[in-house]
Structure formats: C-alpha cells, structure tokens
Amino acid sequence: MSNLQAEEYKNFEEIKKIREDGTEYWNARELSEVLQCKKWEILQKL
C-alpha cells in the first residue's frame, strides 16, 4: 500500500468508483477534496 497512511487510503477507497468492466476511477471533484485542492480543475492538468 505505497506510502499512504491507513486514514488516507480509506479516504481514497470511500470515493472510488468501479465500472462494469471492473476498472476503477475517481471523480475529480471528490478527489480534489481528499487531496485538499482548492480547485478541482487543477487535477485536469495531471
């Protein structure tokens, strides 16, 4: 589990979405909150 602490990992898991084919993805707006970004649009550049 990389360098994430248990609580950080839990936050990512709570907002994870799973498509019908089993692939995982995250909503940029929800992810920006977990990453404490002020603007979710910043994530579009990543």
CHARMM internal coordinates of N, CA and C (Angstrom, degrees):
IC EDIT
DIST 1 N 1 CA 1.4548
DIST 1 CA 1 C 1.5250
ANGL 1 N 1 CA 1 C 109.46
DIST 1 C 2 N 1.2412
ANGL 1 CA 1 C 2 N 121.85
DIHE 1 N 1 CA 1 C 2 N 58.49
DIST 2 N 2 CA 1.4694
ANGL 1 C 2 N 2 CA 128.12
DIHE 1 CA 1 C 2 N 2 CA 175.92
DIST 2 CA 2 C 1.5204
ANGL 2 N 2 CA 2 C 113.14
DIHE 1 C 2 N 2 CA 2 C 26.40
DIST 2 C 3 N 1.3295
ANGL 2 CA 2 C 3 N 117.07
DIHE 2 N 2 CA 2 C 3 N -144.44
DIST 3 N 3 CA 1.4565
ANGL 2 C 3 N 3 CA 121.39
DIHE 2 CA 2 C 3 N 3 CA -178.08
DIST 3 CA 3 C 1.5234
ANGL 3 N 3 CA 3 C 113.35
DIHE 2 C 3 N 3 CA 3 C -98.73
DIST 3 C 4 N 1.3111
ANGL 3 CA 3 C 4 N 117.46
DIHE 3 N 3 CA 3 C 4 N 8.48
DIST 4 N 4 CA 1.4661
ANGL 3 C 4 N 4 CA 120.30
DIHE 3 CA 3 C 4 N 4 CA -178.98
DIST 4 CA 4 C 1.5206
ANGL 4 N 4 CA 4 C 110.43
DIHE 3 C 4 N 4 CA 4 C -72.65
DIST 4 C 5 N 1.3025
ANGL 4 CA 4 C 5 N 115.76
DIHE 4 N 4 CA 4 C 5 N 139.36
DIST 5 N 5 CA 1.4582
ANGL 4 C 5 N 5 CA 121.46
DIHE 4 CA 4 C 5 N 5 CA 173.89
DIST 5 CA 5 C 1.5260
ANGL 5 N 5 CA 5 C 107.92
DIHE 4 C 5 N 5 CA 5 C -76.64
DIST 5 C 6 N 1.3095
ANGL 5 CA 5 C 6 N 117.59
DIHE 5 N 5 CA 5 C 6 N 162.53
DIST 6 N 6 CA 1.4636
ANGL 5 C 6 N 6 CA 122.21
DIHE 5 CA 5 C 6 N 6 CA -176.92
DIST 6 CA 6 C 1.5312
ANGL 6 N 6 CA 6 C 111.81
DIHE 5 C 6 N 6 CA 6 C -55.50
DIST 6 C 7 N 1.3223
ANGL 6 CA 6 C 7 N 118.07
DIHE 6 N 6 CA 6 C 7 N -43.81
DIST 7 N 7 CA 1.4649
ANGL 6 C 7 N 7 CA 121.07
DIHE 6 CA 6 C 7 N 7 CA -178.37
DIST 7 CA 7 C 1.5282
ANGL 7 N 7 CA 7 C 111.50
DIHE 6 C 7 N 7 CA 7 C -66.86
DIST 7 C 8 N 1.3265
ANGL 7 CA 7 C 8 N 117.26
DIHE 7 N 7 CA 7 C 8 N -41.63
DIST 8 N 8 CA 1.4616
ANGL 7 C 8 N 8 CA 120.88
DIHE 7 CA 7 C 8 N 8 CA 177.76
DIST 8 CA 8 C 1.5172
ANGL 8 N 8 CA 8 C 110.44
DIHE 7 C 8 N 8 CA 8 C -62.71
DIST 8 C 9 N 1.3097
ANGL 8 CA 8 C 9 N 117.20
DIHE 8 N 8 CA 8 C 9 N -44.00
DIST 9 N 9 CA 1.4572
ANGL 8 C 9 N 9 CA 122.10
DIHE 8 CA 8 C 9 N 9 CA 179.37
DIST 9 CA 9 C 1.5256
ANGL 9 N 9 CA 9 C 110.06
DIHE 8 C 9 N 9 CA 9 C -60.32
DIST 9 C 10 N 1.3276
ANGL 9 CA 9 C 10 N 116.43
DIHE 9 N 9 CA 9 C 10 N -43.61
DIST 10 N 10 CA 1.4623
ANGL 9 C 10 N 10 CA 121.64
DIHE 9 CA 9 C 10 N 10 CA 179.56
DIST 10 CA 10 C 1.5237
ANGL 10 N 10 CA 10 C 110.30
DIHE 9 C 10 N 10 CA 10 C -60.01
DIST 10 C 11 N 1.3310
ANGL 10 CA 10 C 11 N 117.68
DIHE 10 N 10 CA 10 C 11 N -42.11
DIST 11 N 11 CA 1.4630
ANGL 10 C 11 N 11 CA 120.92
DIHE 10 CA 10 C 11 N 11 CA 179.32
DIST 11 CA 11 C 1.5227
ANGL 11 N 11 CA 11 C 111.51
DIHE 10 C 11 N 11 CA 11 C -60.68
DIST 11 C 12 N 1.3243
ANGL 11 CA 11 C 12 N 117.78
DIHE 11 N 11 CA 11 C 12 N -42.00
DIST 12 N 12 CA 1.4648
ANGL 11 C 12 N 12 CA 120.89
DIHE 11 CA 11 C 12 N 12 CA 178.27
DIST 12 CA 12 C 1.5253
ANGL 12 N 12 CA 12 C 110.89
DIHE 11 C 12 N 12 CA 12 C -66.58
DIST 12 C 13 N 1.2984
ANGL 12 CA 12 C 13 N 116.83
DIHE 12 N 12 CA 12 C 13 N -40.70
DIST 13 N 13 CA 1.4609
ANGL 12 C 13 N 13 CA 120.92
DIHE 12 CA 12 C 13 N 13 CA -179.53
DIST 13 CA 13 C 1.5294
ANGL 13 N 13 CA 13 C 111.58
DIHE 12 C 13 N 13 CA 13 C -66.09
DIST 13 C 14 N 1.3212
ANGL 13 CA 13 C 14 N 117.26
DIHE 13 N 13 CA 13 C 14 N -35.00
DIST 14 N 14 CA 1.4622
ANGL 13 C 14 N 14 CA 120.82
DIHE 13 CA 13 C 14 N 14 CA -178.54
DIST 14 CA 14 C 1.5214
ANGL 14 N 14 CA 14 C 112.70
DIHE 13 C 14 N 14 CA 14 C -66.01
DIST 14 C 15 N 1.3282
ANGL 14 CA 14 C 15 N 117.88
DIHE 14 N 14 CA 14 C 15 N -29.55
DIST 15 N 15 CA 1.4735
ANGL 14 C 15 N 15 CA 120.12
DIHE 14 CA 14 C 15 N 15 CA -177.87
DIST 15 CA 15 C 1.5288
ANGL 15 N 15 CA 15 C 112.49
DIHE 14 C 15 N 15 CA 15 C -102.47
DIST 15 C 16 N 1.3082
ANGL 15 CA 15 C 16 N 117.75
DIHE 15 N 15 CA 15 C 16 N 0.81
DIST 16 N 16 CA 1.4687
ANGL 15 C 16 N 16 CA 121.73
DIHE 15 CA 15 C 16 N 16 CA -178.97
DIST 16 CA 16 C 1.5259
ANGL 16 N 16 CA 16 C 110.17
DIHE 15 C 16 N 16 CA 16 C -66.01
DIST 16 C 17 N 1.3032
ANGL 16 CA 16 C 17 N 115.43
DIHE 16 N 16 CA 16 C 17 N 138.53
DIST 17 N 17 CA 1.4701
ANGL 16 C 17 N 17 CA 123.01
DIHE 16 CA 16 C 17 N 17 CA 174.87
DIST 17 CA 17 C 1.5331
ANGL 17 N 17 CA 17 C 107.40
DIHE 16 C 17 N 17 CA 17 C -110.28
DIST 17 C 18 N 1.3222
ANGL 17 CA 17 C 18 N 115.93
DIHE 17 N 17 CA 17 C 18 N 151.36
DIST 18 N 18 CA 1.4677
ANGL 17 C 18 N 18 CA 120.59
DIHE 17 CA 17 C 18 N 18 CA 178.82
DIST 18 CA 18 C 1.5216
ANGL 18 N 18 CA 18 C 108.51
DIHE 17 C 18 N 18 CA 18 C -130.25
DIST 18 C 19 N 1.3335
ANGL 18 CA 18 C 19 N 114.43
DIHE 18 N 18 CA 18 C 19 N 124.55
DIST 19 N 19 CA 1.4718
ANGL 18 C 19 N 19 CA 120.08
DIHE 18 CA 18 C 19 N 19 CA 178.39
DIST 19 CA 19 C 1.5302
ANGL 19 N 19 CA 19 C 109.65
DIHE 18 C 19 N 19 CA 19 C -76.67
DIST 19 C 20 N 1.3167
ANGL 19 CA 19 C 20 N 115.81
DIHE 19 N 19 CA 19 C 20 N 168.58
DIST 20 N 20 CA 1.4587
ANGL 19 C 20 N 20 CA 121.47
DIHE 19 CA 19 C 20 N 20 CA 179.58
DIST 20 CA 20 C 1.5202
ANGL 20 N 20 CA 20 C 112.48
DIHE 19 C 20 N 20 CA 20 C -59.07
DIST 20 C 21 N 1.3509
ANGL 20 CA 20 C 21 N 116.76
DIHE 20 N 20 CA 20 C 21 N -30.66
DIST 21 N 21 CA 1.4621
ANGL 20 C 21 N 21 CA 119.73
DIHE 20 CA 20 C 21 N 21 CA -179.31
DIST 21 CA 21 C 1.5369
ANGL 21 N 21 CA 21 C 112.55
DIHE 20 C 21 N 21 CA 21 C -83.87
DIST 21 C 22 N 1.3498
ANGL 21 CA 21 C 22 N 116.32
DIHE 21 N 21 CA 21 C 22 N 1.85
DIST 22 N 22 CA 1.4566
ANGL 21 C 22 N 22 CA 120.75
DIHE 21 CA 21 C 22 N 22 CA 176.27
DIST 22 CA 22 C 1.5256
ANGL 22 N 22 CA 22 C 114.93
DIHE 21 C 22 N 22 CA 22 C 93.97
DIST 22 C 23 N 1.3195
ANGL 22 CA 22 C 23 N 117.94
DIHE 22 N 22 CA 22 C 23 N -6.80
DIST 23 N 23 CA 1.4661
ANGL 22 C 23 N 23 CA 119.44
DIHE 22 CA 22 C 23 N 23 CA 179.04
DIST 23 CA 23 C 1.5285
ANGL 23 N 23 CA 23 C 109.77
DIHE 22 C 23 N 23 CA 23 C -73.60
DIST 23 C 24 N 1.3127
ANGL 23 CA 23 C 24 N 115.04
DIHE 23 N 23 CA 23 C 24 N 146.74
DIST 24 N 24 CA 1.4563
ANGL 23 C 24 N 24 CA 121.56
DIHE 23 CA 23 C 24 N 24 CA -177.98
DIST 24 CA 24 C 1.5213
ANGL 24 N 24 CA 24 C 110.68
DIHE 23 C 24 N 24 CA 24 C -101.28
DIST 24 C 25 N 1.3254
ANGL 24 CA 24 C 25 N 116.16
DIHE 24 N 24 CA 24 C 25 N 148.52
DIST 25 N 25 CA 1.4625
ANGL 24 C 25 N 25 CA 120.88
DIHE 24 CA 24 C 25 N 25 CA 175.65
DIST 25 CA 25 C 1.5246
ANGL 25 N 25 CA 25 C 108.72
DIHE 24 C 25 N 25 CA 25 C -154.44
DIST 25 C 26 N 1.3239
ANGL 25 CA 25 C 26 N 115.27
DIHE 25 N 25 CA 25 C 26 N 164.76
DIST 26 N 26 CA 1.4523
ANGL 25 C 26 N 26 CA 121.90
DIHE 25 CA 25 C 26 N 26 CA -179.90
DIST 26 CA 26 C 1.5220
ANGL 26 N 26 CA 26 C 109.13
DIHE 25 C 26 N 26 CA 26 C -127.84
DIST 26 C 27 N 1.3158
ANGL 26 CA 26 C 27 N 116.72
DIHE 26 N 26 CA 26 C 27 N 143.03
DIST 27 N 27 CA 1.4521
ANGL 26 C 27 N 27 CA 123.33
DIHE 26 CA 26 C 27 N 27 CA 175.72
DIST 27 CA 27 C 1.5271
ANGL 27 N 27 CA 27 C 107.56
DIHE 26 C 27 N 27 CA 27 C -76.01
DIST 27 C 28 N 1.3338
ANGL 27 CA 27 C 28 N 117.79
DIHE 27 N 27 CA 27 C 28 N 130.37
DIST 28 N 28 CA 1.4635
ANGL 27 C 28 N 28 CA 122.08
DIHE 27 CA 27 C 28 N 28 CA -175.25
DIST 28 CA 28 C 1.5266
ANGL 28 N 28 CA 28 C 112.06
DIHE 27 C 28 N 28 CA 28 C -59.95
DIST 28 C 29 N 1.3017
ANGL 28 CA 28 C 29 N 117.59
DIHE 28 N 28 CA 28 C 29 N -39.57
DIST 29 N 29 CA 1.4723
ANGL 28 C 29 N 29 CA 119.28
DIHE 28 CA 28 C 29 N 29 CA -179.27
DIST 29 CA 29 C 1.5218
ANGL 29 N 29 CA 29 C 111.52
DIHE 28 C 29 N 29 CA 29 C -66.94
DIST 29 C 30 N 1.3240
ANGL 29 CA 29 C 30 N 117.08
DIHE 29 N 29 CA 29 C 30 N -42.25
DIST 30 N 30 CA 1.4632
ANGL 29 C 30 N 30 CA 119.98
DIHE 29 CA 29 C 30 N 30 CA 177.78
DIST 30 CA 30 C 1.5270
ANGL 30 N 30 CA 30 C 110.42
DIHE 29 C 30 N 30 CA 30 C -68.10
DIST 30 C 31 N 1.3090
ANGL 30 CA 30 C 31 N 116.74
DIHE 30 N 30 CA 30 C 31 N -40.16
DIST 31 N 31 CA 1.4601
ANGL 30 C 31 N 31 CA 121.39
DIHE 30 CA 30 C 31 N 31 CA 179.82
DIST 31 CA 31 C 1.5160
ANGL 31 N 31 CA 31 C 111.11
DIHE 30 C 31 N 31 CA 31 C -64.28
DIST 31 C 32 N 1.3212
ANGL 31 CA 31 C 32 N 117.20
DIHE 31 N 31 CA 31 C 32 N -37.84
DIST 32 N 32 CA 1.4658
ANGL 31 C 32 N 32 CA 119.96
DIHE 31 CA 31 C 32 N 32 CA 179.93
DIST 32 CA 32 C 1.5239
ANGL 32 N 32 CA 32 C 111.05
DIHE 31 C 32 N 32 CA 32 C -62.54
DIST 32 C 33 N 1.3186
ANGL 32 CA 32 C 33 N 117.52
DIHE 32 N 32 CA 32 C 33 N -33.28
DIST 33 N 33 CA 1.4662
ANGL 32 C 33 N 33 CA 120.39
DIHE 32 CA 32 C 33 N 33 CA 177.29
DIST 33 CA 33 C 1.5216
ANGL 33 N 33 CA 33 C 110.61
DIHE 32 C 33 N 33 CA 33 C -67.33
DIST 33 C 34 N 1.3275
ANGL 33 CA 33 C 34 N 116.79
DIHE 33 N 33 CA 33 C 34 N -43.92
DIST 34 N 34 CA 1.4609
ANGL 33 C 34 N 34 CA 120.48
DIHE 33 CA 33 C 34 N 34 CA 179.33
DIST 34 CA 34 C 1.5232
ANGL 34 N 34 CA 34 C 110.59
DIHE 33 C 34 N 34 CA 34 C -63.91
DIST 34 C 35 N 1.3291
ANGL 34 CA 34 C 35 N 116.59
DIHE 34 N 34 CA 34 C 35 N -38.05
DIST 35 N 35 CA 1.4661
ANGL 34 C 35 N 35 CA 121.33
DIHE 34 CA 34 C 35 N 35 CA 179.96
DIST 35 CA 35 C 1.5242
ANGL 35 N 35 CA 35 C 112.38
DIHE 34 C 35 N 35 CA 35 C -83.69
DIST 35 C 36 N 1.3162
ANGL 35 CA 35 C 36 N 116.28
DIHE 35 N 35 CA 35 C 36 N -2.59
DIST 36 N 36 CA 1.4626
ANGL 35 C 36 N 36 CA 123.84
DIHE 35 CA 35 C 36 N 36 CA -179.96
DIST 36 CA 36 C 1.5337
ANGL 36 N 36 CA 36 C 112.32
DIHE 35 C 36 N 36 CA 36 C 58.72
DIST 36 C 37 N 1.3332
ANGL 36 CA 36 C 37 N 115.68
DIHE 36 N 36 CA 36 C 37 N 41.06
DIST 37 N 37 CA 1.4610
ANGL 36 C 37 N 37 CA 121.60
DIHE 36 CA 36 C 37 N 37 CA 174.23
DIST 37 CA 37 C 1.5221
ANGL 37 N 37 CA 37 C 108.25
DIHE 36 C 37 N 37 CA 37 C -84.71
DIST 37 C 38 N 1.2977
ANGL 37 CA 37 C 38 N 116.61
DIHE 37 N 37 CA 37 C 38 N 141.80
DIST 38 N 38 CA 1.4627
ANGL 37 C 38 N 38 CA 119.63
DIHE 37 CA 37 C 38 N 38 CA 179.55
DIST 38 CA 38 C 1.5272
ANGL 38 N 38 CA 38 C 111.70
DIHE 37 C 38 N 38 CA 38 C -75.34
DIST 38 C 39 N 1.3334
ANGL 38 CA 38 C 39 N 117.50
DIHE 38 N 38 CA 38 C 39 N -31.70
DIST 39 N 39 CA 1.4507
ANGL 38 C 39 N 39 CA 122.15
DIHE 38 CA 38 C 39 N 39 CA 179.66
DIST 39 CA 39 C 1.5273
ANGL 39 N 39 CA 39 C 109.09
DIHE 38 C 39 N 39 CA 39 C -127.73
DIST 39 C 40 N 1.3161
ANGL 39 CA 39 C 40 N 117.24
DIHE 39 N 39 CA 39 C 40 N 125.38
DIST 40 N 40 CA 1.4534
ANGL 39 C 40 N 40 CA 119.32
DIHE 39 CA 39 C 40 N 40 CA -179.15
DIST 40 CA 40 C 1.5133
ANGL 40 N 40 CA 40 C 111.63
DIHE 39 C 40 N 40 CA 40 C -67.51
DIST 40 C 41 N 1.3257
ANGL 40 CA 40 C 41 N 117.57
DIHE 40 N 40 CA 40 C 41 N -23.63
DIST 41 N 41 CA 1.4576
ANGL 40 C 41 N 41 CA 120.96
DIHE 40 CA 40 C 41 N 41 CA -178.92
DIST 41 CA 41 C 1.5342
ANGL 41 N 41 CA 41 C 112.28
DIHE 40 C 41 N 41 CA 41 C -61.19
DIST 41 C 42 N 1.3246
ANGL 41 CA 41 C 42 N 116.80
DIHE 41 N 41 CA 41 C 42 N -24.28
DIST 42 N 42 CA 1.4607
ANGL 41 C 42 N 42 CA 121.13
DIHE 41 CA 41 C 42 N 42 CA 177.50
DIST 42 CA 42 C 1.5211
ANGL 42 N 42 CA 42 C 110.50
DIHE 41 C 42 N 42 CA 42 C -56.66
DIST 42 C 43 N 1.3131
ANGL 42 CA 42 C 43 N 116.40
DIHE 42 N 42 CA 42 C 43 N -33.64
DIST 43 N 43 CA 1.4628
ANGL 42 C 43 N 43 CA 121.23
DIHE 42 CA 42 C 43 N 43 CA -178.40
DIST 43 CA 43 C 1.5235
ANGL 43 N 43 CA 43 C 112.23
DIHE 42 C 43 N 43 CA 43 C -68.23
DIST 43 C 44 N 1.3139
ANGL 43 CA 43 C 44 N 117.68
DIHE 43 N 43 CA 43 C 44 N -22.89
DIST 44 N 44 CA 1.4709
ANGL 43 C 44 N 44 CA 120.36
DIHE 43 CA 43 C 44 N 44 CA 179.19
DIST 44 CA 44 C 1.5133
ANGL 44 N 44 CA 44 C 111.06
DIHE 43 C 44 N 44 CA 44 C -62.91
DIST 44 C 45 N 1.3207
ANGL 44 CA 44 C 45 N 118.18
DIHE 44 N 44 CA 44 C 45 N -26.93
DIST 45 N 45 CA 1.4460
ANGL 44 C 45 N 45 CA 122.24
DIHE 44 CA 44 C 45 N 45 CA -178.26
DIST 45 CA 45 C 1.5220
ANGL 45 N 45 CA 45 C 113.13
DIHE 44 C 45 N 45 CA 45 C -79.03
DIST 45 C 46 N 1.3336
ANGL 45 CA 45 C 46 N 116.83
DIHE 45 N 45 CA 45 C 46 N -15.54
DIST 46 N 46 CA 1.4707
ANGL 45 C 46 N 46 CA 120.67
DIHE 45 CA 45 C 46 N 46 CA -177.23
DIST 46 CA 46 C 1.5045
ANGL 46 N 46 CA 46 C 112.47
DIHE 45 C 46 N 46 CA 46 C -81.46
END
COOR INIT
IC SEED 1 N 1 CA 1 C
IC BUILD
